[in-house]
Amino acid sequence: MMKKILTFFVLFIFCFSFMYSGLSFADTASVSMFRVNCERNGREPFEGPKTNSLKWEHRISGSIVASPLIGKNGVVFFSTTDGIFSGFESEKGTTVFSVSLGKGVFSTPLIYNGYAYIAGGTPSYLYKFDVSTATKRWRILINSKVHSSCLVYKDTLYFGADNGFFYAKDISTNLTEWKWKYEVNSPVYSSPAVLNGKIVFGADNGNLYCVSDKGKLVWEKQLGGEIRATPLIYDGRIYIGSTNGTFYKLDANGNILKQFKTGGAIYSSAGLLSDGSLAFGSYDGYLYVISSDLSLKYKFNAGSKIYSSPCIASDDTIYFGTLDGAVFALSNGNKLFEFDARGSVYSSPVIGLDGTLYFGDSDGWAYAIGSKTGIITVDSNIDDAEYLIEGPKHYYGRGKSYMVRGAPEGAYTITYKDISGYKTPPSETLVLKGNSSIHFHATYEKVSLIKTAIVVTTNLDQATFTISGPETFNGSGKEYTIKNVPAGVYTVTFHDVNGYKTPIAVKKEVEEGIVTFTGEYKELPPPKKVQIVLQIDNPYMVVNGKKEEVDPGRGTKPVIIAKWGRTVVPIRAIVEAIGGKVQWNNKEKKVIILFNDTTIELWIGKNSARVNGKYRLIDADNPDVTPIILNDRTMVPIRFVAETLGCDVKWDPLSKKIIITYTESSG
């Protein structure tokens, strides 16, 4: 019987590749870089090991202070201070790639769309290498040591250097010239992160900088000490530590919101846990886990200075190293294991596609810590058999026999593809233990079919639909045909296409011959869009280009309440501009806002609002914020109301303008 997984099987073939005697590795995303992503949150998409079993180790010349990178097919790359950039096969640690650039590679390189970008060497250059052939494509002279790890955002690569410059290179071209460079007159060890399309990084002068993608300064903030850690961006806030032992939370404009003190310098970049908590190390020997408002949840005594930035697994296990060579795995504050490396661990660990933990030490040793593995075999009675095996890793197989070597231990479930003319074998789950094997057996039984065809026609190439009945099918396009289906009643359910009205489901009985189901998508008018621009201390607003009074006939203006740092406005004209209504209950001193399916109730002087019957804080970061009466006019915090009604709110600090955009949903 054909099931809904058919489409997934087809996609799965193109997402997985095979190498090394049947052991398959999923292709990674097109980019691998320090701290995983542009927000630099250190969150890996995989679980890591729960024991300190050593899979392999490899000695490379020099010291390893940079973090490993995971390339295509699970190849793991290490770089050393001797300028060696090497790739190792993940299962056995055999070398599959190596280039030498001369001494002086301290920062973590970057892999993007099949190319490695490496800053450093003697003399110091930014290099581009093809990781499949180890061919150098180009290089650009930096002429300075580089400790800042590369970031790529919208085809532009960013990093800082010890010479006090911050560099940008357009890597969509092979021109050997900088897009721009910005001078801060202080060494830049800190690696950059992206906040709202802008680039944030620290420098040894104690400043945190925010620059535009054009290389123009947006703001700078003096924090003190040396800023060598990498900023973490979370929920529109910046989190970063300094060598003065202080960990900071700042808003998007560089204003310090809160501070947390440790007993030592902070070089470690923070990692983000699934509940929004943050983990980072300090030179006082503790690994700290704090909430997003910088309240201590717990601290773990690692017994030595921590430079390594923690890696956060998908299950929130925390991995980090210390300068006495210990690597720890923590779960909810409890130590899962400790592994002793030969040298100091400056390198931040990463997790590979198969759950292996990789890191390096100051003696030049690369390590792979992994769970035990085993063998999976499958046999079936027909050559056309296809199957998906899901577990700690996913595998796709076909034919009468199939084998996977080196599969991580754990539970695996096999699902068989539907084949016309056969009854599909049921799914089965088996548990694989280390150094053992599991075996799946499938028998496809022939079934008799009635010669009947279903044809689905639509007027859109992008149309998709589900055909359900004695069998289930997924189809797409203007015409879709299924031959030789069992007789019975079938229903075609059409799926939504953005910008079109979805056809109603069609139900028909199928007995013999060709039965056609038709669905016509009708184009919807463009969605309503309203843009409102307000300005502090300006009694007028602009609604879709038309100037109107904010509070008609009264001259009331949007104002910033200084003690809160929040903007309040008379809300009626703004709500009515997007099609809503505002009511006032004088007895309760309550504002009632009605828009679409949303009802907001706010009370003068109360910091909570009721939204569709449920209470919410008006401002989670500032519980003092409430609606107020100012000059006999009711003034309401604009961001809370607008965002609750589904609007996008932007603030321009230079012009002191608030831009509110409402776009009506359609589809």
C-alpha positions in Angstrom: 0.0 0.0 0.0 1.4 3.4 -1.0 1.7 5.7 2.1 2.5 9.4 2.5 6.2 8.6 3.1 6.7 8.0 -0.7 7.6 11.6 -1.3 10.0 11.5 1.6 11.7 8.5 0.2 12.3 10.3 -3.1 13.8 13.3 -1.4 15.8 11.1 0.9 17.7 9.6 -2.0 19.1 13.0 -3.0 19.9 14.0 0.6 22.2 11.1 1.4 25.4 9.8 -0.1 27.3 6.6 0.3 31.0 5.9 1.0 33.4 3.7 3.0 31.8 0.2 2.4 28.2 1.1 3.0 28.6 3.6 5.8 26.6 6.7 4.7 26.9 10.3 5.9 24.3 13.0 5.4 25.6 16.1 3.7 26.0 19.0 6.1 24.5 22.4 5.5 26.5 24.6 3.1 28.3 26.4 5.9 30.4 25.2 8.9 31.9 27.9 11.2 32.9 28.8 14.7 29.9 28.6 17.1 27.7 26.9 14.5 25.7 29.9 13.1 25.6 33.7 12.6 24.1 34.2 16.1 27.1 32.3 17.4 25.0 30.4 19.9 27.1 27.2 19.9 23.9 25.0 19.6 24.6 21.8 17.6 21.7 19.9 15.8 22.9 16.5 17.1 23.3 14.7 20.4 26.8 14.0 21.5 28.4 11.1 23.4 27.4 10.2 26.9 30.7 8.3 27.7 34.4 9.2 27.1 35.1 6.3 24.7 37.9 7.3 22.4 37.2 6.5 18.8 40.5 7.8 17.5 43.2 10.4 18.0 45.7 11.9 15.5 48.8 14.0 16.1 49.2 17.1 13.9 52.2 19.5 14.2 51.8 22.7 16.2 49.0 23.5 18.6 45.3 23.2 18.0 43.5 26.3 19.4 40.9 26.7 16.8 37.6 24.7 16.8 37.1 21.8 14.4 34.7 22.1 11.4 32.4 19.5 10.0 32.4 19.3 6.2 30.5 17.4 3.5 30.1 13.6 4.2 31.1 14.1 7.8 34.7 14.9 7.2 36.1 16.8 10.2 38.7 19.5 9.7 41.3 20.7 12.2 43.7 23.7 11.8 47.0 24.2 13.8 49.2 27.1 14.7 51.8 25.5 12.4 49.5 26.4 9.5 48.3 22.8 8.8 44.6 22.5 7.7 43.7 18.8 7.6 40.5 16.8 7.1 39.9 13.4 8.6 37.4 10.7 7.8 35.0 10.6 10.8 34.8 6.9 11.5 38.6 5.9 11.6 40.4 9.2 11.5 42.3 8.6 8.3 43.5 11.8 6.5 41.6 12.8 3.4 42.7 16.4 3.0 45.7 18.5 4.0 47.3 21.9 3.1 50.1 23.8 4.7 50.1 27.6 5.0 53.1 28.3 7.3 53.0 29.1 11.0 50.3 31.3 12.4 46.8 29.9 12.0 45.0 30.7 15.3 41.4 31.4 14.3 38.8 28.9 13.2 38.5 28.7 9.4 35.1 28.5 7.7 33.7 26.1 5.1 31.1 27.5 2.8 29.6 25.9 -0.4 32.5 23.5 -0.7 35.2 26.0 -0.1 37.4 26.6 3.0 38.3 30.1 4.0 41.4 30.3 6.2 42.9 33.5 7.8 46.6 33.3 8.9 49.8 31.7 7.9 53.3 33.2 7.2 52.9 35.8 5.8 49.3 36.2 6.8 46.6 35.9 4.1 43.0 35.1 3.7 42.9 31.9 1.6 40.2 30.2 -0.4 40.6 26.5 -1.0 38.5 23.9 -2.7 38.0 21.2 0.0 37.3 18.5 -2.6 40.7 19.0 -4.4 42.8 21.0 -2.0 43.3 23.5 -4.8 44.0 27.1 -3.8 41.6 29.5 -5.6 42.9 32.9 -4.3 44.6 34.7 -1.4 44.5 38.3 -0.1 47.3 39.7 2.0 46.4 40.6 5.6 49.9 41.1 7.0 48.8 40.6 10.6 48.1 37.7 12.9 44.4 36.7 13.1 42.7 35.3 16.1 39.1 36.3 15.2 37.2 33.4 13.6 35.5 33.9 10.2 31.8 34.6 9.8 29.8 34.4 6.5 26.6 36.3 6.1 24.9 37.0 2.7 28.0 36.0 0.7 30.2 38.4 2.7 33.0 37.0 5.0 33.9 39.0 8.1 36.7 38.7 10.6 39.0 40.9 12.8 42.8 41.0 13.0 45.5 41.8 15.5 46.4 45.0 13.5 43.2 46.7 14.7 41.3 46.3 11.5 38.0 44.5 10.9 37.7 43.1 7.4 34.9 42.3 4.9 35.3 40.3 1.7 32.6 39.6 -0.9 33.1 35.9 -1.6 30.6 35.8 -4.4 33.4 37.0 -6.6 37.0 35.9 -7.0 38.4 39.5 -6.9 41.4 39.7 -4.6 40.4 42.8 -2.9 38.5 43.7 0.3 34.9 44.8 0.2 35.8 47.2 3.0 37.8 47.3 6.3 37.0 49.3 9.4 39.8 50.5 11.8 39.3 50.2 15.6 43.0 50.9 16.5 43.0 47.9 18.8 43.6 44.2 18.3 40.4 42.3 17.4 40.5 38.8 18.8 36.7 38.6 19.2 34.8 36.8 16.4 31.8 38.6 14.9 28.1 37.8 15.1 25.0 39.1 13.2 22.3 41.2 14.9 19.5 42.4 12.7 21.7 42.4 9.6 24.5 44.3 11.4 27.8 42.9 12.6 28.8 42.9 16.3 32.3 42.2 17.6 34.6 43.2 20.5 38.2 44.5 20.7 41.1 44.6 23.2 40.3 48.2 24.0 37.2 47.0 25.9 34.8 48.3 23.3 31.9 46.4 21.7 31.3 47.5 18.1 28.3 47.3 15.8 28.9 48.1 12.2 26.6 48.0 9.1 27.1 45.7 6.2 28.6 48.8 4.4 31.4 49.1 7.1 29.9 52.1 8.8 29.8 52.4 12.6 26.3 52.1 14.1 27.4 52.3 17.7 30.2 51.3 20.1 30.0 50.6 23.8 32.9 50.6 26.4 32.6 47.5 28.6 36.1 47.5 30.1 38.8 44.8 30.1 39.6 43.1 26.8 36.7 41.8 24.8 38.0 38.5 23.3 34.9 36.4 23.6 32.4 36.2 20.7 29.0 37.9 21.1 26.0 35.6 21.4 22.8 36.9 19.8 19.5 35.7 21.3 16.0 37.2 21.3 17.4 40.6 20.0 19.9 40.9 22.8 23.7 40.6 23.0 25.5 38.4 25.5 29.3 38.6 26.0 32.0 38.3 28.6 35.1 40.4 29.2 38.5 39.8 30.7 37.4 42.0 33.6 35.4 39.0 34.8 32.0 40.5 33.9 29.4 39.0 31.6 27.1 41.5 30.0 23.6 41.6 28.5 23.0 44.5 26.1 20.1 45.6 23.9 20.3 46.0 20.1 21.4 49.6 20.6 24.4 48.8 22.8 22.8 49.7 26.1 23.8 47.6 29.0 20.8 45.9 30.5 22.4 43.7 33.2 25.8 42.4 34.4 27.0 39.2 36.0 30.3 39.0 37.9 32.6 36.0 37.9 35.9 35.5 39.8 38.2 35.5 36.7 38.7 36.7 33.2 36.1 35.5 30.6 37.6 34.4 27.2 34.9 31.7 26.7 32.0 32.5 24.4 28.6 31.6 25.7 26.4 28.8 24.5 22.6 28.8 24.4 20.5 26.1 26.0 17.0 25.2 24.8 15.3 27.1 27.7 17.2 30.3 26.9 19.8 29.8 29.6 23.5 30.6 28.8 26.6 28.6 29.6 30.2 30.0 29.6 33.5 29.4 31.3 35.7 31.7 33.4 39.4 31.8 34.4 38.2 31.3 38.0 37.7 27.6 37.0 33.9 27.5 36.9 31.5 26.7 34.1 28.5 29.0 34.7 24.9 28.4 33.6 22.8 31.5 34.0 19.3 32.5 32.9 18.7 35.0 30.1 18.2 37.7 32.8 21.7 36.8 34.1 20.5 35.1 37.3 22.8 32.2 38.4 21.2 28.7 37.9 24.3 26.7 38.8 28.1 26.7 38.4 30.4 23.7 38.0 33.9 23.6 39.4 36.1 22.3 36.6 39.3 22.7 38.7 41.2 24.8 36.1 40.9 27.9 33.9 38.4 27.7 31.1 39.2 29.3 27.8 37.2 26.8 25.6 33.7 27.9 24.5 31.1 25.3 25.5 29.4 23.3 22.8 25.6 22.7 23.4 24.2 19.4 22.1 20.6 19.2 20.9 19.6 17.5 24.2 21.4 20.4 26.2 24.4 18.4 27.2 27.3 20.8 27.6 30.8 20.0 26.4 33.9 22.1 27.2 37.6 21.9 27.9 40.0 23.4 30.5 43.6 24.6 30.4 44.8 21.6 32.5 43.6 19.3 29.6 40.3 18.1 30.9 37.2 17.9 28.7 33.9 17.7 30.5 30.3 16.6 29.6 27.6 18.0 31.8 23.9 17.3 31.9 21.7 19.5 34.2 24.8 20.4 36.2 25.8 16.7 36.7 29.1 15.4 35.2 28.5 12.7 32.6 32.2 12.1 31.9 35.6 13.7 32.0 38.3 13.0 29.4 42.0 13.8 29.9 43.8 15.3 26.8 47.6 15.5 26.6 47.7 19.3 26.5 45.6 22.4 27.3 42.2 22.5 25.6 41.7 26.0 24.1 39.7 24.5 21.3 35.9 24.5 21.5 34.4 21.0 20.9 32.0 20.3 18.0 29.6 17.4 17.4 29.7 15.5 14.1 26.9 14.1 12.1 27.1 10.7 13.9 27.2 12.2 17.4 31.0 12.1 17.7 32.6 14.9 19.8 35.7 16.5 18.2 38.3 18.8 19.8 42.0 19.5 19.8 44.7 20.3 22.4 47.8 22.5 22.7 50.1 19.6 22.0 48.6 19.2 18.5 46.4 16.2 19.1 43.0 15.9 17.5 40.5 13.7 19.4 37.3 11.9 18.4 35.1 10.8 21.4 32.1 8.7 20.3 29.6 6.1 21.3 30.1 2.4 20.4 28.9 1.3 17.0 27.5 -1.9 15.4 26.1 -3.4 12.2 22.6 -3.2 10.6 21.6 -5.7 7.9 18.4 -5.9 5.9 17.1 -8.6 3.5 13.9 -8.8 1.5 12.4 -11.1 -1.1 12.3 -8.6 -4.1 14.9 -6.5 -5.9 12.6 -3.5 -6.0 12.4 -3.2 -2.2 13.3 0.2 -0.7 13.4 1.2 2.9 14.2 4.0 5.4 16.0 3.1 8.6 15.6 5.9 11.3 17.5 6.1 14.6 20.6 7.9 15.9 21.5 8.1 12.2 19.3 7.7 9.2 20.0 5.3 6.3 18.3 4.6 3.0 18.6 1.2 1.4 17.2 -0.9 -1.5 17.3 -4.4 -3.0 17.3 -7.9 -1.5 20.2 -7.2 0.8 21.8 -4.1 2.5 24.4 -3.6 5.2 25.5 -0.6 7.3 28.8 -0.8 9.2 29.6 1.6 12.1 26.1 2.6 13.0 25.8 4.3 16.4 24.1 2.2 19.1 20.5 2.9 19.8 16.9 2.1 18.6 16.3 1.9 14.9 13.0 1.7 13.1 12.7 0.5 9.5 9.8 1.7 7.2 9.3 0.1 3.8 8.4 1.9 0.6 5.1 1.0 -1.0 5.4 -1.0 -4.3 2.5 -1.4 -6.7 1.1 -4.9 -6.7 2.5 -5.9 -3.3 1.4 -5.6 0.3 3.9 -3.4 2.2 5.7 -5.1 5.2 5.0 -3.5 8.6 7.5 -1.2 10.3 9.8 -2.7 12.9 12.0 -1.4 15.7 15.1 -3.0 17.0 17.8 -1.9 19.4 21.4 -1.9 18.3 24.1 -2.3 21.0 27.8 -1.5 20.6 29.9 -4.2 19.0 26.8 -6.2 17.9 24.3 -6.3 15.0 20.6 -6.2 14.3 18.8 -7.8 11.3 15.6 -6.7 9.6 13.7 -9.1 7.3 11.0 -8.0 4.9 8.5 -10.1 2.9 6.5 -8.4 0.2 3.3 -10.3 -0.6 1.6 -10.0 -4.0 -2.0 -8.5 -4.1 -4.5 -8.4 -6.9 -5.4 -5.0 -8.3 -8.3 -3.7 -10.3 -7.3 -1.8 -13.5 -8.5 1.6 -12.6 -6.9 5.1 -12.9 -7.3 8.3 -10.9 -6.4 11.6 -12.7 -6.2 14.9 -10.7 -6.2 18.1 -12.7 -5.6 21.7 -11.4 -4.8 25.0 -13.0 -1.5 25.5 -11.1 2.0 23.9 -11.5 2.6 24.5 -7.7 -0.6 22.8 -6.6 -0.2 19.9 -4.2 -2.9 17.5 -2.9 -3.5 14.3 -1.0 -5.7 11.5 -2.4 -7.0 9.3 0.4 -9.1 6.1 0.2 -8.2 2.4 0.2 -4.7 3.8 -0.6 -3.2 7.2 0.1 -1.2 9.2 -2.5 0.5 12.6 -2.5 0.5 14.5 -5.9 1.4 17.9 -7.4 1.1 19.9 -10.5 -1.5 20.5 -13.2 -2.1 16.8 -14.0 -1.3 13.8 -11.8 -2.2 10.2 -12.8 -2.2 7.0 -10.6 -2.8 3.7 -12.4 -4.1 0.4 -11.1 -5.6 1.4 -7.8 -8.1 -0.7 -5.7 -11.7 0.2 -6.2 -13.4 2.3 -3.5 -14.3 5.8 -2.4 -11.5 8.4 -2.7 -11.3 12.0 -1.5 -8.9 14.5 -3.0 -7.9 17.3 -0.5 -6.1 20.3 -2.1 -3.4 22.0 -0.1 -3.1 25.8 0.3 -1.1 27.8 -2.2 -0.1 31.3 -1.1 -2.1 34.0 -2.9 -4.9 31.6 -4.0 -8.3 30.4 -2.7 -8.0 26.6 -2.0 -10.5 24.4 -3.9 -12.9 22.4 -1.8 -12.2 18.7 -1.4 -13.7 16.3 -4.1 -15.1 12.9 -3.2 -15.8 10.2 -5.8 -16.3 6.5 -6.1 -13.7 4.7 -8.2 -14.7 1.4 -9.7 -13.4 1.0 -13.3 -11.8 3.1 -15.9 -10.4 6.7 -15.5 -11.9 8.9 -12.8 -11.0 12.6 -12.9 -10.9 14.9 -9.9 -10.6 18.6 -10.7 -9.6 21.5 -8.4 -9.4 25.2 -9.6 -7.3 27.6 -7.6 -8.7 31.2 -7.8 -6.3 34.0 -7.4 -6.9 36.2 -4.3 -6.5 40.0 -4.3 -3.2 41.2 -2.9 -3.2 41.3 1.0 -4.0 44.6 2.7 -0.9 46.4 3.9 -0.8 49.4 6.2 2.4 51.2 7.2 2.2 53.8 10.0 5.2 56.1 10.8 5.2 57.9 14.1 7.9 60.2 15.5 8.6 61.1 19.1 7.2 64.6 20.0 5.4 64.8 16.6 1.6 65.1 16.8 1.3 63.8 13.2 1.8 60.3 11.8 2.0 59.1 8.2 -0.4 56.3 7.2 0.5 54.7 3.8 2.1 58.0 2.8 -0.8 60.2 4.0 -0.2 62.7 6.9 -2.8 62.4 9.7 -3.0 63.5 13.3 -2.0 61.0 16.0 -4.8 62.3 18.3 -7.2 64.3 16.1 -7.9 67.8 17.4 -5.9 67.3 20.6 -2.3 67.5 19.5 -1.1 64.6 21.6 2.3 63.3 20.7 4.2 60.0 21.1 6.6 60.3 24.0 9.4 58.3 25.6 8.8 57.7 29.4 12.4 58.3 30.6 12.3 56.1 33.7 11.2 53.2 31.5 13.0 53.9 28.2 9.7 52.9 26.5 7.4 54.8 24.0 3.7 55.4 24.8 1.1 56.8 22.4 -2.7 57.5 22.2 -3.7 54.3 20.6 -7.1 54.9 19.0 -6.0 56.4 15.6 -3.3 53.7 15.2 -5.6 50.8 15.8 -8.3 52.3 13.6 -5.8 52.8 10.8 -5.3 49.0 10.5 -9.1 48.3 10.8 -9.5 47.8 14.6 -11.7 49.3 17.3 -10.9 50.9 20.6 -13.3 51.2 23.6 -12.8 52.9 27.0 -14.4 51.6 30.2 -14.2 54.6 32.6 -15.4 52.6 35.6 -12.5 50.1 35.4 -10.1 52.6 33.8 -9.7 50.0 31.1 -8.8 50.2 27.3 -10.3 47.5 25.2 -8.8 46.9 21.7 -10.6 44.7 19.2 -9.0 43.5 15.9 -9.8 40.4 13.9 -9.8 37.5 16.5 -7.8 39.4 19.1 -9.1 41.2 22.2 -6.6 43.2 24.3 -7.6 44.6 27.7 -5.3 47.1 29.4 -5.8 48.9 32.7 -4.3 52.2 33.7 -1.4 51.6 36.1 -1.4 47.8 35.7 1.7 46.0 34.2 -0.4 43.0 32.8 -2.8 42.9 30.0 -5.4 40.3 29.1 -5.1 39.0 25.6 -8.1 36.7 24.6 -8.7 36.0 28.2 -5.1 35.2 29.2 -2.9 37.6 31.2 0.5 38.6 29.9 3.2 41.1 31.1 3.2 44.2 28.9 7.0 44.3 29.0 8.8 41.2 30.1 12.1 43.1 30.4 10.6 46.0 32.4 7.7 45.1 34.7 7.3 48.9 35.6 5.7 49.6 32.2 2.0 50.2 32.3 -0.7 52.3 30.5 -0.8 55.8 31.9 -2.8 59.0 31.8 -0.7 61.9 30.6 -2.2 65.4 30.2 -5.7 63.9 30.4 -5.0 61.4 27.6 -4.7 57.7 27.9 -1.2 56.6 26.7 -0.4 52.9 25.9 2.9 51.2 25.3 3.0 51.0 21.5 5.2 47.9 20.9 3.2 45.6 23.1 -0.1 46.5 21.4 1.2 46.6 17.8 3.0 43.2 18.0 0.1 41.5 19.8 -2.1 42.6 16.9 0.3 41.0 14.4 2.2 44.1 13.3 6.0 44.4 12.7 7.5 47.2 14.8 10.9 48.9 14.0 12.6 51.7 15.9 15.0 54.2 14.2 17.1 55.7 17.0 18.6 58.4 14.7 15.3 59.9 13.6 13.4 58.7 16.7 10.8 57.2 14.4 8.6 54.2 15.0 7.6 52.2 11.9 4.6 49.9 12.3 3.7 47.6 9.4 0.6 45.4 9.3 0.2 42.9 6.5 -3.1 41.0 6.2 -2.6 37.2 5.7 -3.8 35.6 2.6 -3.8 32.2 1.0 
